[in-house]
Amino acid sequence: MPFKFKISFFIIFLMISNIGFSQKKPLTITPQRNSNNSIDFYYTKTNPGSKHVIITFKKLTNCRKPKVITKTIKGWSGLLFTLRPIDKKKRISYSYRYQSINGNPNAKIDSNFVYILPFKKGTKITASKLSYLGKRFFGNKNPKNWKYFKFKTTPNTTVVAIRKGIVIKVQNKWNSDTTSGKEYGYKSDENYILIEHSDGTFARYSVLAKNSIKIKVGDTVYPSTPIATTGSYDTAENNQLRIGVYYLDPHFKFRNKKENLRTKSHHHIYINPFYFTDKGITQLKSKISYTANFNQEIITKEMKRREKKKWKKKHKK
């Protein structure tokens, strides 16, 4: 059965830069004036992951603070910064705007980290590299070091976390479209999970079966933790998992000018992870079969002492 692509602007928006953003405003900044004429700026976020914020003051008087402030923040909420008056008897006058993006441009990425395959131990799968649809259909350039993989699976195959991390986005609303009689190579309507790792990388697991997701935003997951089951855009024969690992480009810049599908900026850099497999530690190659494998050392590598003790007790034979 031939594959079709269901293309929409959302596909390109999703796969270029702001992967995992919610329809709900991801960041809210709230100023609060104090009795001493200082102003505290507080933030609230829709997830506890890293978010880089650029605040630009269009107007700022009676204050020595720079007119552009950049911060990387974590957690659900907190104090962002404080403006203090030069003349404590007078109020600060200001106006501002802000932009934000998932990630930390100063993160120390561990490009040699060894991940596990996203399936239960003993699961045999074949990896396929995916091309970037923005380049293929709209003439955009590939994101830096573009690497995205697809694993074709049997229906409802368990998906596990490839590394310890915190869940920062979950989408669970799309059913497979079995009415068209066609198999789609890609559709924007897909369920997915976005997880941030300790070194600032993100893993995006997509094409998940509706209502199969076992975790929620804010949860900490560990390598081999079941997180969902594989789904399909359409037929059972098209059952699969797609996964990409990436991080925020340290040199990214927001563009103020309007962009289109051809000129849309890329703010993230992709990595080609090393995986622990039956063939040893290796980077995946297309059309090669691998069997998911791991040992206690790789599972507990990033765990704290208490977490290791709990895991070993649970898995003690």
C-alpha positions in Angstrom: 0.0 0.0 0.0 1.6 3.3 -1.0 2.5 5.9 1.6 1.1 9.4 1.6 2.1 12.6 3.4 -0.5 14.7 5.1 1.3 18.1 5.2 0.3 21.2 7.2 2.0 24.2 8.6 2.0 22.5 12.0 4.3 19.8 10.7 7.0 22.3 9.9 6.4 24.3 13.1 6.7 21.2 15.1 9.8 19.7 13.5 11.9 22.9 13.0 12.3 24.5 16.4 9.7 24.9 19.0 9.1 21.2 19.5 6.8 20.5 22.4 5.2 23.9 22.9 1.7 23.9 24.3 -1.3 25.8 23.1 -1.4 27.2 26.6 1.1 30.0 27.0 4.3 28.2 28.1 5.6 31.1 30.2 3.9 34.0 32.1 5.9 36.8 33.7 4.2 38.9 36.4 5.8 42.1 37.8 5.1 43.1 41.4 5.9 46.5 42.8 7.2 46.7 46.4 6.9 49.4 49.0 10.6 50.4 48.6 9.9 51.1 44.8 11.7 47.9 43.7 9.9 45.6 41.3 10.1 41.8 41.5 9.4 39.9 38.3 8.0 36.4 38.9 7.5 33.6 36.4 5.1 30.6 36.1 5.6 27.8 33.5 3.5 25.0 32.2 6.3 22.5 32.9 9.4 22.3 35.2 11.9 21.9 32.4 14.6 24.4 31.3 13.4 27.5 29.5 15.6 30.3 28.1 14.0 33.8 28.4 15.0 37.0 26.8 13.4 40.2 28.3 13.8 43.4 26.4 12.9 46.7 28.0 11.5 49.2 25.5 11.5 51.8 28.3 13.4 51.7 31.6 14.0 54.8 33.8 15.4 55.2 37.3 17.1 51.8 37.1 20.7 50.6 36.2 19.5 47.2 35.0 20.6 46.4 31.4 17.8 46.8 28.9 18.2 43.2 27.7 18.1 40.5 30.3 18.7 36.8 29.5 17.9 34.0 32.0 17.6 30.2 31.9 14.9 29.1 34.4 13.8 25.8 35.7 10.9 24.6 37.9 7.3 25.6 37.8 7.6 29.1 39.2 9.9 31.5 41.0 11.6 34.9 41.1 13.1 35.8 37.7 14.9 39.1 38.7 14.4 42.4 40.6 14.6 46.0 39.4 15.9 48.4 42.0 15.5 52.2 41.7 18.5 54.5 41.5 16.5 57.1 43.5 14.7 55.1 46.1 12.1 57.8 46.6 10.9 57.6 43.0 9.2 54.8 41.1 10.7 52.9 38.2 9.0 53.5 34.9 9.2 50.6 32.4 7.7 48.7 29.5 9.0 45.4 28.1 8.4 42.3 26.0 9.8 38.8 26.3 10.5 35.7 24.2 11.2 32.2 25.4 12.2 28.8 24.1 12.7 25.3 25.6 16.3 24.6 26.5 19.5 26.0 28.0 22.0 27.5 25.5 24.8 27.1 28.2 24.1 23.4 28.7 27.1 21.0 28.8 26.0 18.4 26.3 27.4 14.9 26.7 27.6 13.8 23.1 29.1 10.4 24.1 26.4 9.4 26.5 25.1 5.9 26.0 21.3 5.5 25.7 19.2 2.4 25.7 16.9 1.5 22.8 13.3 2.7 23.5 11.9 -0.8 23.9 11.8 -3.6 26.4 14.8 -5.8 26.8 14.8 -8.5 24.1 12.6 -6.6 21.6 14.0 -6.9 18.1 13.5 -3.8 15.9 14.9 -2.2 12.7 15.8 1.4 12.6 15.2 3.8 9.7 16.6 7.3 9.3 14.0 10.0 8.4 14.4 12.8 6.0 13.5 16.4 7.0 10.1 17.3 5.5 10.8 21.0 5.6 13.6 20.6 3.1 11.9 17.9 1.0 8.7 19.8 0.4 9.4 23.5 1.0 13.1 24.1 0.3 14.1 24.8 3.9 17.5 23.7 5.0 18.0 20.7 7.4 18.2 21.5 11.1 21.8 21.2 12.3 23.0 17.6 12.4 19.5 16.4 11.6 19.0 12.9 12.9 15.5 11.4 13.4 14.7 7.6 13.6 11.7 5.5 12.9 11.1 2.0 14.3 8.4 -0.1 12.7 6.8 -2.3 15.3 3.9 -4.6 16.0 0.8 -2.9 17.4 0.9 -1.8 21.0 4.6 -2.4 21.5 5.8 -1.0 24.8 7.9 2.1 24.6 10.4 2.8 27.4 12.5 5.8 28.3 16.0 5.8 26.8 17.5 7.9 29.6 16.7 9.4 33.0 14.8 12.7 32.6 11.8 14.8 33.5 8.6 14.9 31.4 7.9 18.4 30.1 5.2 17.8 27.5 2.6 15.1 26.8 0.1 15.1 23.9 -2.6 12.5 24.0 -5.6 13.3 21.8 -5.3 11.7 18.4 -6.8 8.5 17.2 -5.5 6.6 14.2 -7.3 7.5 11.0 -8.4 4.2 9.5 -11.1 5.7 7.3 -9.0 6.8 4.3 -7.7 3.4 3.3 -4.2 4.9 2.9 -1.0 4.7 4.9 0.5 8.0 5.8 4.3 8.4 5.9 3.8 11.4 8.2 0.9 13.4 9.7 1.0 16.3 12.2 -1.8 14.7 14.2 0.3 12.5 16.5 0.6 11.8 20.2 4.0 12.4 21.7 6.1 12.7 24.9 8.9 15.2 25.4 11.5 14.5 28.0 14.4 16.7 29.2 17.7 15.1 30.4 20.2 16.4 32.9 22.7 17.6 30.3 20.1 19.8 28.5 19.2 17.3 25.7 15.6 16.5 24.9 14.1 13.2 23.6 10.8 13.3 21.6 8.9 10.1 21.4 6.0 10.3 18.8 3.3 8.2 17.1 2.1 6.9 20.4 -1.2 5.0 20.8 -4.0 7.2 22.3 -4.6 6.7 26.0 -1.5 4.5 26.2 0.7 7.2 27.9 1.6 6.1 31.4 3.3 9.3 32.6 2.5 12.9 33.2 4.2 16.3 33.0 6.6 16.7 35.9 7.3 13.0 36.4 10.9 11.7 36.5 11.5 8.7 34.4 14.4 6.3 34.3 15.9 4.2 31.4 13.7 1.2 30.8 10.6 2.9 32.5 7.5 2.1 30.4 6.1 5.3 29.1 3.5 4.4 26.4 2.8 2.0 23.5 3.5 2.5 19.8 0.7 3.7 17.6 -0.1 4.4 14.0 -1.3 7.2 11.8 -3.7 4.8 10.1 -3.5 1.0 9.8 -2.0 -1.6 12.1 0.6 -2.4 9.5 1.9 1.2 9.9 2.6 0.8 13.6 5.7 2.6 14.6 7.7 4.8 17.0 9.6 8.0 16.0 12.3 9.5 18.2 14.8 12.4 18.0 17.3 13.7 20.5 18.3 17.4 20.3 19.4 20.5 22.3 19.1 24.2 22.1 21.7 25.8 19.8 24.1 27.9 22.0 24.1 30.5 19.1 20.4 30.6 18.4 18.8 34.0 17.7 15.2 34.9 17.7 14.2 36.6 14.4 11.8 39.5 14.6 11.0 39.4 11.0 8.2 37.3 9.6 9.3 33.8 8.5 7.6 31.3 6.1 7.9 27.6 5.6 11.0 28.0 3.5 12.9 30.5 5.7 11.8 29.3 9.2 14.7 29.3 11.6 16.1 26.3 13.4 16.9 26.8 17.0 17.9 23.2 18.0 20.8 20.9 17.1 20.2 17.2 16.8 22.5 14.5 18.0 23.1 10.9 16.7 23.0 9.0 20.0 25.1 6.0 21.0 22.9 3.1 22.0 23.5 0.1 24.1 22.4 -2.9 21.9 23.0 -6.6 21.3 25.7 -5.4 18.9 27.4 -3.4 21.6 27.5 0.4 21.9 26.7 1.8 18.5 25.1 4.6 16.6 22.1 3.3 14.7 22.2 2.6 10.9 19.2 2.4 8.6 17.8 -1.0 7.7 19.8 -2.8 10.4 18.1 -4.9 13.0 18.9 -4.4 16.7 17.8 -6.1 19.9 17.1 -3.9 22.9 19.5 -4.7 25.7 20.8 -3.1 28.9 22.5 -3.9 32.2 22.2 -2.6 35.7 25.1 -0.2 35.3 23.6 1.6 32.4 20.2 1.8 34.0 21.4 3.2 37.3 24.2 5.5 35.9 22.4 8.8 36.5 20.5 7.7 39.6 21.0 9.2 43.0 21.9 6.9 45.9 18.4 6.6 47.1 17.1 6.0 43.6 19.7 3.2 43.1 18.7 1.5 46.3 15.1 1.6 45.5 15.6 0.3 42.0 17.9 -2.6 43.1 15.4 -3.6 45.8 12.6 -3.7 43.2 14.6 -5.7 40.7 16.3 -8.0 43.2 15.9 -11.6 42.1 
